[in-house]
Amino acid sequence: MTIPIWRQRLRAAQKREGAVAQARWVQLATVSQNGSPRVRTLVFRGWIDETQVELFSDARSDKFSELNHQPEAEICWLFPKAKQQFRLRGVIEILCPRSDSVACDQAWRNLTPRGRAVWTWPQPGAPFIGNDSMAINVDDNHPLPDHFRILRLATLRVELLDLKGDFHQRLLWTRSNQIWIEERLNP
Ligand SMILES: Cc1cc2nc3c(=O)[nH]c(=O)nc-3n(C[C@H](O)[C@H](O)[C@H](O)COP(=O)(O)O)c2cc1C
C-alpha cells in the first residue's frame, strides 16, 4: 500500500526538525469518564502499517480508564520549524503483554535502559513515596512488566494547518473505503 499524502507531508515536516527529541513528542487527548478532556505528552514510537501511530504507556496511569471508556482519541503534533500542526484523530487499540507478548516484548527490548526504568517506578499519579527504590537504568534482561502497554491509534481523520506563507493553509483528509479524500478548508 502507498503512503498517504498526509503522511508524506508529516514526514517532510519531521525531517525539517532534524534529530531533536522534541520532533517525536506528541500530545494525546482523551475523554474522561465524566466527559471532561485530558491531554498529555507521549513519545511517538513509530508507524504500524501506513496509518497507525504507535505509543508506549503504563497501564497503571489514568489514560487507560479513559480509553477503555472512550477509545476515540486525538493526537496533536507540532513541528515548529515547518510551522505545521497535524491533528490525527482515530481509535486506539491497546496491546498488553498477556495477549500480545511478541509485540510487547520487542518494544520493551528496543527501549533504552533509561527509557525502560520508568515502568519499574511506583504507581504513576499516586502520592509521592520517595525516590530511594527507583532505578535510573534497567537492563535488557529485566522481565517485561505486566503493566507495559502499546497504544496504536488507527488514524481515520487528519488535519494539517500550515502557517508558512502569507496565508495559512488548512487541509483535511478523511478515510473512506481505504481511500484518503483531501479537502481544503479555510484556515
Ligand atoms: C517529553 C515527555 C515525554 C513523555 N513520554 C511518555 C510516553 O512515551 N509514555 C507515557 O506513558 N508517558 C509519557 N510521558 C508522561 C505523560 O505526559 C503523562 O504524564 C503520563 O503518561 C501520565 O498520564 P495520565 O495520568 O494522563 O495517564 C511523557 C512526558 C513528557 C514531558
The ligand as a MOL file (V3000), in Angstrom:
LIG
                    3D

  0  0  0     0  0            999 V3000
M  V30 BEGIN CTAB
M  V30 COUNTS 31 33 0 0 0
M  V30 BEGIN ATOM
M  V30 1 C 8.5700 14.7900 26.8930 0
M  V30 2 C 7.6400 13.7920 27.5540 0
M  V30 3 C 7.5170 12.5260 27.0250 0
M  V30 4 C 6.6730 11.5880 27.6080 0
M  V30 5 N 6.5290 10.3620 27.0440 0
M  V30 6 C 5.6560 9.4690 27.5680 0
M  V30 7 C 5.4370 8.2040 26.9390 0
M  V30 8 O 6.0110 7.8670 25.8810 0
M  V30 9 N 4.5310 7.3690 27.5130 0
M  V30 10 C 3.8420 7.7080 28.6410 0
M  V30 11 O 3.0350 6.9080 29.0910 0
M  V30 12 N 4.0380 8.8900 29.2700 0
M  V30 13 C 4.9190 9.7780 28.7550 0
M  V30 14 N 5.1180 10.9970 29.3550 0
M  V30 15 C 4.3650 11.2810 30.5970 0
M  V30 16 C 2.9280 11.7150 30.2340 0
M  V30 17 O 2.9290 13.0170 29.7100 0
M  V30 18 C 1.9660 11.6220 31.4340 0
M  V30 19 O 2.4440 12.4230 32.4860 0
M  V30 20 C 1.7990 10.1810 31.9050 0
M  V30 21 O 1.6730 9.2940 30.8110 0
M  V30 22 C 0.5760 10.0590 32.8080 0
M  V30 23 O -0.5420 10.4860 32.0820 0
M  V30 24 P -2.0610 10.2140 32.5380 0
M  V30 25 O -2.0920 10.3770 34.0370 0
M  V30 26 O -2.8410 11.2470 31.8190 0
M  V30 27 O -2.4100 8.8240 32.1250 0
M  V30 28 C 5.9530 11.9340 28.7890 0
M  V30 29 C 6.0760 13.2340 29.3160 0
M  V30 30 C 6.9120 14.1320 28.7020 0
M  V30 31 C 7.0220 15.5210 29.2950 0
M  V30 END ATOM
M  V30 BEGIN BOND
M  V30 1 1 1 2
M  V30 2 1 2 3
M  V30 3 2 2 30
M  V30 4 2 3 4
M  V30 5 1 4 5
M  V30 6 1 4 28
M  V30 7 2 5 6
M  V30 8 1 6 7
M  V30 9 1 6 13
M  V30 10 2 7 8
M  V30 11 1 7 9
M  V30 12 1 9 10
M  V30 13 2 10 11
M  V30 14 1 10 12
M  V30 15 2 12 13
M  V30 16 1 13 14
M  V30 17 1 14 15
M  V30 18 1 14 28
M  V30 19 1 15 16
M  V30 20 1 16 17
M  V30 21 1 16 18
M  V30 22 1 18 19
M  V30 23 1 18 20
M  V30 24 1 20 21
M  V30 25 1 20 22
M  V30 26 1 22 23
M  V30 27 1 23 24
M  V30 28 2 24 25
M  V30 29 1 24 26
M  V30 30 1 24 27
M  V30 31 2 28 29
M  V30 32 1 29 30
M  V30 33 1 30 31
M  V30 END BOND
M  V30 END CTAB
M  END
